[in-house]
């Protein structure tokens, strides 16, 4: 499941021109992964999927597939672009 979420986040960022803020990812992620009722439940004042996205973004930054360009904004790296291209 982790791999599916992370690939969906990469695809989402790619569809937004290769860079995006968190809000853009939150708004568009449902085009790439089905959000269930559990994902939409409020946890600590936000939908659960927001927390899940942030966790996976940390993993993607650590693996070098995205890079943080400013607070809450991320960009695909060459490694991330290759992964998206490979999956298409």
N, C-alpha and C positions, 0 to 999 in steps of 0.2 A: 504494500500500500504506500509505503514511503516513496518508492521509486515513481509510482503513478502520480502522486501529488507534486513531486519535484519536477517531473517532466511537464506536467500541466502548468506549473508556474513558469517554467522556461518558455513554453509555447505561448503563454499569455503575454509575457514580456516581449517576446518576438513579435507578436501580433500588434503590439503597441509601438512598434518602431525600434525595438531593441533596447529601450529604456523606459522605466516607469516609476512612479511613486507608488507607495502602498495602496492609496485609495484607488488608483487605476487598476491595480491587481485585484483588490477586493471587488471592484465593480464588474470586472470582466472574467474572473476565474470560472464562473458558472458556464462559460462557453466551452470549457475544457475539462471540467470535472463535475459530476452530478453532486449537488449539495443536498443532503438529506435534512430531515427535521432536526436531527441531532447536531448537524453542522451549524444550523441556524439558531440553536438555543443560546440564550444569553449566558455568558460566563464572565464574571468580573466586569460587567458593563458593556461587553462587546459580544458579537456572535462568536461561537466556538471556532468557526473556520478562520476567523481573523488571527486567533492565537496559533492555529495550526499552520497557517501561511507564514507567520513570522518565524516559527520554529524551523520550517523547511528553508526559508530564506537564509537563516543562519547556517544551515548545512550547506546550501548552495554556495554561499560566500566562502566557507571553509574549504570546499572542494574545488574552488576556482572557476565555477561555472557562471557566476555573476559577481559583480563588484559593486560595492557601495560607492555612489558618486556624491551623495550628500545625505543628510539626515532623512531617512525614509524614502530615498530614491536609489534605484538600482539599474545596472546596465548589464546586458549579456556580455560575456567575454568570448573570445574565439572558441574556447573549449565548450562553452554553453551553446554557441551557435552551431557547432559541429554536432552536438548531441541532438538538437532540435532538427537539424537537416537530416541526420541519420534516421530519425524516427518517422519522418514524413513520407 
